[in-house]
Amino acid sequence: MNIQDKNLKFDFKELGSYQVRQYEHDISYHADIVALGLVRRLTHVALHLSKYAYGISLPRHNEKFQKDYTDSFVMIVSGANLLDIDLSEINKRNDFVEGGFLSNYLYFSSIFSKSCESYDHFEKHSFHKSWEESICNLFELFEQDSTQHNINLIENANKRLDDVENKINSKNVVCKIKNKLRV
């Protein structure tokens, strides 16, 4: 039985399992980033979101669009974990701007980046609120868009983590030794 909140487009259990997996993945596979302070980690998320902007501006059938779309979602969930946001409990904001998916992606990721930059300058700014709102709006944008385009985004994100973990494990000496010991 799927537990489905009337306002939530993703299945609650599937989303929760993915969010926990993303947290555990980040801890296990990205120790270099986990070792950074929280603001530096949020800046890392902002840089990833910026890096994927070109790819998601391409036509949907383009392979780079598909990869960067999924990778953006992965980083949004990672950012939610950093900010201690249970994605199944966010309130619908409907803060979308005119112009469609790409315009909204650029808008909310730029607000997220602005908070990182403002923190560096020690400006008067509501950093935490701005980061939270940006991540929640980005999540809702991807939730709405993937549902509208019949994209199983959580499945795609899980496959993406599998790919990353396999790539890292194939180069990791401890994993290579474990594999030899199993033989």
Rosetta constraint file for C-alpha pairs under 8 A:
AtomPair CA 2 CA 11 HARMONIC 6.47 0.50
AtomPair CA 2 CA 12 HARMONIC 7.59 0.50
AtomPair CA 2 CA 13 HARMONIC 7.38 0.50
AtomPair CA 3 CA 11 HARMONIC 6.35 0.50
AtomPair CA 3 CA 12 HARMONIC 5.82 0.50
AtomPair CA 3 CA 13 HARMONIC 6.83 0.50
AtomPair CA 4 CA 8 HARMONIC 6.65 0.50
AtomPair CA 4 CA 9 HARMONIC 7.60 0.50
AtomPair CA 4 CA 10 HARMONIC 7.44 0.50
AtomPair CA 4 CA 11 HARMONIC 5.42 0.50
AtomPair CA 4 CA 12 HARMONIC 5.82 0.50
AtomPair CA 5 CA 9 HARMONIC 7.67 0.50
AtomPair CA 5 CA 11 HARMONIC 7.86 0.50
AtomPair CA 5 CA 12 HARMONIC 7.14 0.50
AtomPair CA 7 CA 92 HARMONIC 7.79 0.50
AtomPair CA 8 CA 12 HARMONIC 7.62 0.50
AtomPair CA 8 CA 88 HARMONIC 7.05 0.50
AtomPair CA 9 CA 143 HARMONIC 6.57 0.50
AtomPair CA 9 CA 144 HARMONIC 7.34 0.50
AtomPair CA 9 CA 147 HARMONIC 7.07 0.50
AtomPair CA 10 CA 14 HARMONIC 7.35 0.50
AtomPair CA 10 CA 15 HARMONIC 6.31 0.50
AtomPair CA 10 CA 143 HARMONIC 7.02 0.50
AtomPair CA 11 CA 15 HARMONIC 5.98 0.50
AtomPair CA 12 CA 16 HARMONIC 5.96 0.50
AtomPair CA 12 CA 88 HARMONIC 6.37 0.50
AtomPair CA 13 CA 17 HARMONIC 5.94 0.50
AtomPair CA 14 CA 18 HARMONIC 6.10 0.50
AtomPair CA 14 CA 154 HARMONIC 7.41 0.50
AtomPair CA 15 CA 19 HARMONIC 6.08 0.50
AtomPair CA 15 CA 87 HARMONIC 7.79 0.50
AtomPair CA 15 CA 88 HARMONIC 7.25 0.50
AtomPair CA 15 CA 154 HARMONIC 6.97 0.50
AtomPair CA 16 CA 20 HARMONIC 6.24 0.50
AtomPair CA 16 CA 87 HARMONIC 7.83 0.50
AtomPair CA 16 CA 88 HARMONIC 7.20 0.50
AtomPair CA 17 CA 21 HARMONIC 6.10 0.50
AtomPair CA 18 CA 22 HARMONIC 6.04 0.50
AtomPair CA 18 CA 154 HARMONIC 6.86 0.50
AtomPair CA 18 CA 158 HARMONIC 7.12 0.50
AtomPair CA 19 CA 23 HARMONIC 6.35 0.50
AtomPair CA 19 CA 77 HARMONIC 6.42 0.50
AtomPair CA 19 CA 78 HARMONIC 7.87 0.50
AtomPair CA 19 CA 81 HARMONIC 7.48 0.50
AtomPair CA 19 CA 87 HARMONIC 7.97 0.50
AtomPair CA 20 CA 24 HARMONIC 6.25 0.50
AtomPair CA 21 CA 25 HARMONIC 5.89 0.50
AtomPair CA 22 CA 26 HARMONIC 6.13 0.50
AtomPair CA 22 CA 74 HARMONIC 7.55 0.50
AtomPair CA 22 CA 77 HARMONIC 7.15 0.50
AtomPair CA 22 CA 78 HARMONIC 6.40 0.50
AtomPair CA 22 CA 161 HARMONIC 7.96 0.50
AtomPair CA 23 CA 27 HARMONIC 6.36 0.50
AtomPair CA 23 CA 78 HARMONIC 6.72 0.50
AtomPair CA 23 CA 81 HARMONIC 6.48 0.50
AtomPair CA 24 CA 28 HARMONIC 6.05 0.50
AtomPair CA 25 CA 29 HARMONIC 5.64 0.50
AtomPair CA 25 CA 30 HARMONIC 7.51 0.50
AtomPair CA 25 CA 161 HARMONIC 7.64 0.50
AtomPair CA 26 CA 30 HARMONIC 5.11 0.50
AtomPair CA 26 CA 31 HARMONIC 7.33 0.50
AtomPair CA 26 CA 34 HARMONIC 7.19 0.50
AtomPair CA 26 CA 78 HARMONIC 7.67 0.50
AtomPair CA 27 CA 31 HARMONIC 6.04 0.50
AtomPair CA 27 CA 34 HARMONIC 6.39 0.50
AtomPair CA 29 CA 165 HARMONIC 7.20 0.50
AtomPair CA 29 CA 168 HARMONIC 7.60 0.50
AtomPair CA 30 CA 34 HARMONIC 6.22 0.50
AtomPair CA 31 CA 35 HARMONIC 5.97 0.50
AtomPair CA 32 CA 36 HARMONIC 7.15 0.50
AtomPair CA 33 CA 41 HARMONIC 6.44 0.50
AtomPair CA 34 CA 41 HARMONIC 7.28 0.50
AtomPair CA 36 CA 40 HARMONIC 6.02 0.50
AtomPair CA 36 CA 41 HARMONIC 6.06 0.50
AtomPair CA 37 CA 41 HARMONIC 6.19 0.50
AtomPair CA 38 CA 42 HARMONIC 6.21 0.50
AtomPair CA 38 CA 82 HARMONIC 7.28 0.50
AtomPair CA 39 CA 43 HARMONIC 6.15 0.50
AtomPair CA 39 CA 116 HARMONIC 7.10 0.50
AtomPair CA 40 CA 44 HARMONIC 6.21 0.50
AtomPair CA 41 CA 45 HARMONIC 6.45 0.50
AtomPair CA 41 CA 82 HARMONIC 7.94 0.50
AtomPair CA 42 CA 46 HARMONIC 6.30 0.50
AtomPair CA 42 CA 79 HARMONIC 6.58 0.50
AtomPair CA 42 CA 82 HARMONIC 7.40 0.50
AtomPair CA 42 CA 116 HARMONIC 7.25 0.50
AtomPair CA 43 CA 47 HARMONIC 6.20 0.50
AtomPair CA 43 CA 113 HARMONIC 7.10 0.50
AtomPair CA 43 CA 116 HARMONIC 5.76 0.50
AtomPair CA 44 CA 48 HARMONIC 6.35 0.50
AtomPair CA 45 CA 49 HARMONIC 6.24 0.50
AtomPair CA 45 CA 75 HARMONIC 6.02 0.50
AtomPair CA 45 CA 76 HARMONIC 7.63 0.50
AtomPair CA 45 CA 78 HARMONIC 7.68 0.50
AtomPair CA 45 CA 79 HARMONIC 6.33 0.50
AtomPair CA 46 CA 50 HARMONIC 6.20 0.50
AtomPair CA 46 CA 109 HARMONIC 6.86 0.50
AtomPair CA 46 CA 112 HARMONIC 6.51 0.50
AtomPair CA 46 CA 113 HARMONIC 5.42 0.50
AtomPair CA 46 CA 116 HARMONIC 7.82 0.50
AtomPair CA 47 CA 51 HARMONIC 6.05 0.50
AtomPair CA 47 CA 113 HARMONIC 7.86 0.50
AtomPair CA 48 CA 52 HARMONIC 6.34 0.50
AtomPair CA 48 CA 72 HARMONIC 7.37 0.50
AtomPair CA 48 CA 75 HARMONIC 7.08 0.50
AtomPair CA 49 CA 53 HARMONIC 6.50 0.50
AtomPair CA 49 CA 72 HARMONIC 5.90 0.50
AtomPair CA 49 CA 75 HARMONIC 7.11 0.50
AtomPair CA 49 CA 109 HARMONIC 6.48 0.50
AtomPair CA 50 CA 109 HARMONIC 7.17 0.50
AtomPair CA 52 CA 56 HARMONIC 6.37 0.50
AtomPair CA 52 CA 68 HARMONIC 5.31 0.50
AtomPair CA 52 CA 69 HARMONIC 7.42 0.50
AtomPair CA 52 CA 71 HARMONIC 7.60 0.50
AtomPair CA 52 CA 72 HARMONIC 6.46 0.50
AtomPair CA 53 CA 57 HARMONIC 6.33 0.50
AtomPair CA 53 CA 68 HARMONIC 7.92 0.50
AtomPair CA 53 CA 105 HARMONIC 7.84 0.50
AtomPair CA 53 CA 106 HARMONIC 7.14 0.50
AtomPair CA 54 CA 58 HARMONIC 6.93 0.50
AtomPair CA 55 CA 64 HARMONIC 5.49 0.50
AtomPair CA 55 CA 65 HARMONIC 4.74 0.50
AtomPair CA 55 CA 67 HARMONIC 7.99 0.50
AtomPair CA 55 CA 68 HARMONIC 5.57 0.50
AtomPair CA 55 CA 69 HARMONIC 7.47 0.50
AtomPair CA 56 CA 60 HARMONIC 7.70 0.50
AtomPair CA 56 CA 64 HARMONIC 7.59 0.50
AtomPair CA 56 CA 65 HARMONIC 4.71 0.50
AtomPair CA 56 CA 66 HARMONIC 7.59 0.50
AtomPair CA 56 CA 68 HARMONIC 6.07 0.50
AtomPair CA 56 CA 69 HARMONIC 5.76 0.50
AtomPair CA 56 CA 102 HARMONIC 7.17 0.50
AtomPair CA 57 CA 65 HARMONIC 7.16 0.50
AtomPair CA 57 CA 102 HARMONIC 6.36 0.50
AtomPair CA 58 CA 62 HARMONIC 6.56 0.50
AtomPair CA 58 CA 64 HARMONIC 7.63 0.50
AtomPair CA 58 CA 65 HARMONIC 5.67 0.50
AtomPair CA 59 CA 65 HARMONIC 6.71 0.50
AtomPair CA 60 CA 65 HARMONIC 5.76 0.50
AtomPair CA 60 CA 66 HARMONIC 6.63 0.50
AtomPair CA 61 CA 65 HARMONIC 7.16 0.50
AtomPair CA 61 CA 66 HARMONIC 7.23 0.50
AtomPair CA 62 CA 66 HARMONIC 6.52 0.50
AtomPair CA 63 CA 67 HARMONIC 6.30 0.50
AtomPair CA 64 CA 68 HARMONIC 5.93 0.50
AtomPair CA 65 CA 69 HARMONIC 5.75 0.50
AtomPair CA 66 CA 70 HARMONIC 6.33 0.50
AtomPair CA 67 CA 71 HARMONIC 6.10 0.50
AtomPair CA 68 CA 72 HARMONIC 5.86 0.50
AtomPair CA 69 CA 73 HARMONIC 6.48 0.50
AtomPair CA 70 CA 74 HARMONIC 6.29 0.50
AtomPair CA 70 CA 153 HARMONIC 6.74 0.50
AtomPair CA 70 CA 156 HARMONIC 6.51 0.50
AtomPair CA 70 CA 157 HARMONIC 5.80 0.50
AtomPair CA 70 CA 160 HARMONIC 7.57 0.50
AtomPair CA 71 CA 75 HARMONIC 6.31 0.50
AtomPair CA 71 CA 157 HARMONIC 7.25 0.50
AtomPair CA 71 CA 160 HARMONIC 7.59 0.50
AtomPair CA 72 CA 76 HARMONIC 6.20 0.50
AtomPair CA 73 CA 77 HARMONIC 6.28 0.50
AtomPair CA 73 CA 139 HARMONIC 7.32 0.50
AtomPair CA 73 CA 142 HARMONIC 6.98 0.50
AtomPair CA 73 CA 153 HARMONIC 7.87 0.50
AtomPair CA 73 CA 157 HARMONIC 7.35 0.50
AtomPair CA 74 CA 78 HARMONIC 6.20 0.50
AtomPair CA 74 CA 157 HARMONIC 6.18 0.50
AtomPair CA 75 CA 79 HARMONIC 5.98 0.50
AtomPair CA 76 CA 80 HARMONIC 6.16 0.50
AtomPair CA 76 CA 135 HARMONIC 6.11 0.50
AtomPair CA 76 CA 138 HARMONIC 6.96 0.50
AtomPair CA 76 CA 139 HARMONIC 6.46 0.50
AtomPair CA 77 CA 81 HARMONIC 6.24 0.50
AtomPair CA 77 CA 139 HARMONIC 7.60 0.50
AtomPair CA 78 CA 82 HARMONIC 6.38 0.50
AtomPair CA 79 CA 83 HARMONIC 6.29 0.50
AtomPair CA 79 CA 135 HARMONIC 6.80 0.50
AtomPair CA 80 CA 84 HARMONIC 6.03 0.50
AtomPair CA 80 CA 85 HARMONIC 5.00 0.50
AtomPair CA 80 CA 86 HARMONIC 7.32 0.50
AtomPair CA 80 CA 87 HARMONIC 7.22 0.50
AtomPair CA 80 CA 132 HARMONIC 7.51 0.50
AtomPair CA 80 CA 135 HARMONIC 6.33 0.50
AtomPair CA 80 CA 136 HARMONIC 7.67 0.50
AtomPair CA 81 CA 85 HARMONIC 5.93 0.50
AtomPair CA 81 CA 86 HARMONIC 7.64 0.50
AtomPair CA 83 CA 131 HARMONIC 7.87 0.50
AtomPair CA 83 CA 132 HARMONIC 6.73 0.50
AtomPair CA 85 CA 89 HARMONIC 7.95 0.50
AtomPair CA 85 CA 90 HARMONIC 7.70 0.50
AtomPair CA 85 CA 132 HARMONIC 7.74 0.50
AtomPair CA 86 CA 90 HARMONIC 6.96 0.50
AtomPair CA 87 CA 136 HARMONIC 7.57 0.50
AtomPair CA 87 CA 139 HARMONIC 7.85 0.50
AtomPair CA 90 CA 136 HARMONIC 6.84 0.50
AtomPair CA 92 CA 140 HARMONIC 7.50 0.50
AtomPair CA 93 CA 137 HARMONIC 6.88 0.50
AtomPair CA 94 CA 137 HARMONIC 7.65 0.50
AtomPair CA 95 CA 137 HARMONIC 7.03 0.50
AtomPair CA 96 CA 104 HARMONIC 6.12 0.50
AtomPair CA 96 CA 137 HARMONIC 7.70 0.50
AtomPair CA 96 CA 141 HARMONIC 7.96 0.50
AtomPair CA 97 CA 103 HARMONIC 7.25 0.50
AtomPair CA 97 CA 104 HARMONIC 5.93 0.50
AtomPair CA 97 CA 107 HARMONIC 7.87 0.50
AtomPair CA 98 CA 103 HARMONIC 7.23 0.50
AtomPair CA 98 CA 104 HARMONIC 7.61 0.50
AtomPair CA 99 CA 103 HARMONIC 5.26 0.50
AtomPair CA 99 CA 104 HARMONIC 7.16 0.50
AtomPair CA 100 CA 104 HARMONIC 6.30 0.50
AtomPair CA 101 CA 105 HARMONIC 6.09 0.50
AtomPair CA 101 CA 141 HARMONIC 7.16 0.50
AtomPair CA 101 CA 145 HARMONIC 7.25 0.50
AtomPair CA 102 CA 106 HARMONIC 6.13 0.50
AtomPair CA 103 CA 107 HARMONIC 6.02 0.50
AtomPair CA 104 CA 108 HARMONIC 6.05 0.50
AtomPair CA 104 CA 138 HARMONIC 7.92 0.50
AtomPair CA 104 CA 141 HARMONIC 7.53 0.50
AtomPair CA 105 CA 109 HARMONIC 5.96 0.50
AtomPair CA 105 CA 138 HARMONIC 6.59 0.50
AtomPair CA 105 CA 141 HARMONIC 7.58 0.50
AtomPair CA 106 CA 110 HARMONIC 5.86 0.50
AtomPair CA 107 CA 111 HARMONIC 6.40 0.50
AtomPair CA 108 CA 112 HARMONIC 6.25 0.50
AtomPair CA 108 CA 134 HARMONIC 5.19 0.50
AtomPair CA 108 CA 135 HARMONIC 7.67 0.50
AtomPair CA 108 CA 137 HARMONIC 6.90 0.50
AtomPair CA 108 CA 138 HARMONIC 6.35 0.50
AtomPair CA 109 CA 113 HARMONIC 6.15 0.50
AtomPair CA 109 CA 134 HARMONIC 6.77 0.50
AtomPair CA 109 CA 138 HARMONIC 7.55 0.50
AtomPair CA 110 CA 114 HARMONIC 5.97 0.50
AtomPair CA 111 CA 115 HARMONIC 6.41 0.50
AtomPair CA 111 CA 130 HARMONIC 7.07 0.50
AtomPair CA 111 CA 131 HARMONIC 7.73 0.50
AtomPair CA 111 CA 134 HARMONIC 6.48 0.50
AtomPair CA 112 CA 116 HARMONIC 6.76 0.50
AtomPair CA 112 CA 130 HARMONIC 6.65 0.50
AtomPair CA 112 CA 131 HARMONIC 5.36 0.50
AtomPair CA 112 CA 134 HARMONIC 5.65 0.50
AtomPair CA 112 CA 135 HARMONIC 7.51 0.50
AtomPair CA 113 CA 117 HARMONIC 6.25 0.50
AtomPair CA 114 CA 118 HARMONIC 5.90 0.50
AtomPair CA 115 CA 119 HARMONIC 6.07 0.50
AtomPair CA 115 CA 125 HARMONIC 7.32 0.50
AtomPair CA 115 CA 126 HARMONIC 7.79 0.50
AtomPair CA 115 CA 127 HARMONIC 5.30 0.50
AtomPair CA 115 CA 130 HARMONIC 6.55 0.50
AtomPair CA 115 CA 131 HARMONIC 6.68 0.50
AtomPair CA 116 CA 120 HARMONIC 6.48 0.50
AtomPair CA 116 CA 127 HARMONIC 7.59 0.50
AtomPair CA 117 CA 121 HARMONIC 6.53 0.50
AtomPair CA 118 CA 122 HARMONIC 5.97 0.50
AtomPair CA 118 CA 123 HARMONIC 5.24 0.50
AtomPair CA 118 CA 124 HARMONIC 7.71 0.50
AtomPair CA 118 CA 125 HARMONIC 6.77 0.50
AtomPair CA 118 CA 127 HARMONIC 7.79 0.50
AtomPair CA 119 CA 123 HARMONIC 6.32 0.50
AtomPair CA 119 CA 125 HARMONIC 7.72 0.50
AtomPair CA 119 CA 127 HARMONIC 7.00 0.50
AtomPair CA 126 CA 130 HARMONIC 5.98 0.50
AtomPair CA 127 CA 131 HARMONIC 6.07 0.50
AtomPair CA 128 CA 132 HARMONIC 6.08 0.50
AtomPair CA 129 CA 133 HARMONIC 6.04 0.50
AtomPair CA 130 CA 134 HARMONIC 5.99 0.50
AtomPair CA 131 CA 135 HARMONIC 6.14 0.50
AtomPair CA 132 CA 136 HARMONIC 6.07 0.50
AtomPair CA 133 CA 137 HARMONIC 5.98 0.50
AtomPair CA 134 CA 138 HARMONIC 6.04 0.50
AtomPair CA 135 CA 139 HARMONIC 6.03 0.50
AtomPair CA 136 CA 140 HARMONIC 6.16 0.50
AtomPair CA 137 CA 141 HARMONIC 6.03 0.50
AtomPair CA 138 CA 142 HARMONIC 6.26 0.50
AtomPair CA 139 CA 143 HARMONIC 6.00 0.50
AtomPair CA 140 CA 144 HARMONIC 5.95 0.50
AtomPair CA 141 CA 145 HARMONIC 5.98 0.50
AtomPair CA 142 CA 146 HARMONIC 5.74 0.50
AtomPair CA 143 CA 147 HARMONIC 6.16 0.50
AtomPair CA 144 CA 148 HARMONIC 6.08 0.50
AtomPair CA 145 CA 149 HARMONIC 6.11 0.50
AtomPair CA 146 CA 150 HARMONIC 5.77 0.50
AtomPair CA 146 CA 151 HARMONIC 4.72 0.50
AtomPair CA 146 CA 152 HARMONIC 6.85 0.50
AtomPair CA 146 CA 153 HARMONIC 6.35 0.50
AtomPair CA 147 CA 151 HARMONIC 6.17 0.50
AtomPair CA 147 CA 152 HARMONIC 7.71 0.50
AtomPair CA 152 CA 156 HARMONIC 6.25 0.50
AtomPair CA 153 CA 157 HARMONIC 5.98 0.50
AtomPair CA 154 CA 158 HARMONIC 6.13 0.50
AtomPair CA 155 CA 159 HARMONIC 6.26 0.50
AtomPair CA 156 CA 160 HARMONIC 6.14 0.50
AtomPair CA 157 CA 161 HARMONIC 6.26 0.50
AtomPair CA 158 CA 162 HARMONIC 6.23 0.50
AtomPair CA 159 CA 163 HARMONIC 6.25 0.50
AtomPair CA 160 CA 164 HARMONIC 6.28 0.50
AtomPair CA 161 CA 165 HARMONIC 5.96 0.50
AtomPair CA 162 CA 166 HARMONIC 6.03 0.50
AtomPair CA 163 CA 167 HARMONIC 6.13 0.50
AtomPair CA 164 CA 168 HARMONIC 6.14 0.50
AtomPair CA 165 CA 169 HARMONIC 5.88 0.50
AtomPair CA 166 CA 170 HARMONIC 5.99 0.50
AtomPair CA 167 CA 171 HARMONIC 6.75 0.50
AtomPair CA 168 CA 172 HARMONIC 6.15 0.50
AtomPair CA 169 CA 175 HARMONIC 5.66 0.50
AtomPair CA 169 CA 176 HARMONIC 7.52 0.50
AtomPair CA 170 CA 175 HARMONIC 7.05 0.50
AtomPair CA 170 CA 176 HARMONIC 6.82 0.50
AtomPair CA 171 CA 175 HARMONIC 7.89 0.50
AtomPair CA 171 CA 176 HARMONIC 7.54 0.50
AtomPair CA 172 CA 176 HARMONIC 6.29 0.50
AtomPair CA 173 CA 177 HARMONIC 6.19 0.50
AtomPair CA 174 CA 178 HARMONIC 6.19 0.50
AtomPair CA 175 CA 179 HARMONIC 6.18 0.50
AtomPair CA 176 CA 180 HARMONIC 6.33 0.50
AtomPair CA 177 CA 181 HARMONIC 6.19 0.50
AtomPair CA 178 CA 182 HARMONIC 6.34 0.50
AtomPair CA 179 CA 183 HARMONIC 6.79 0.50
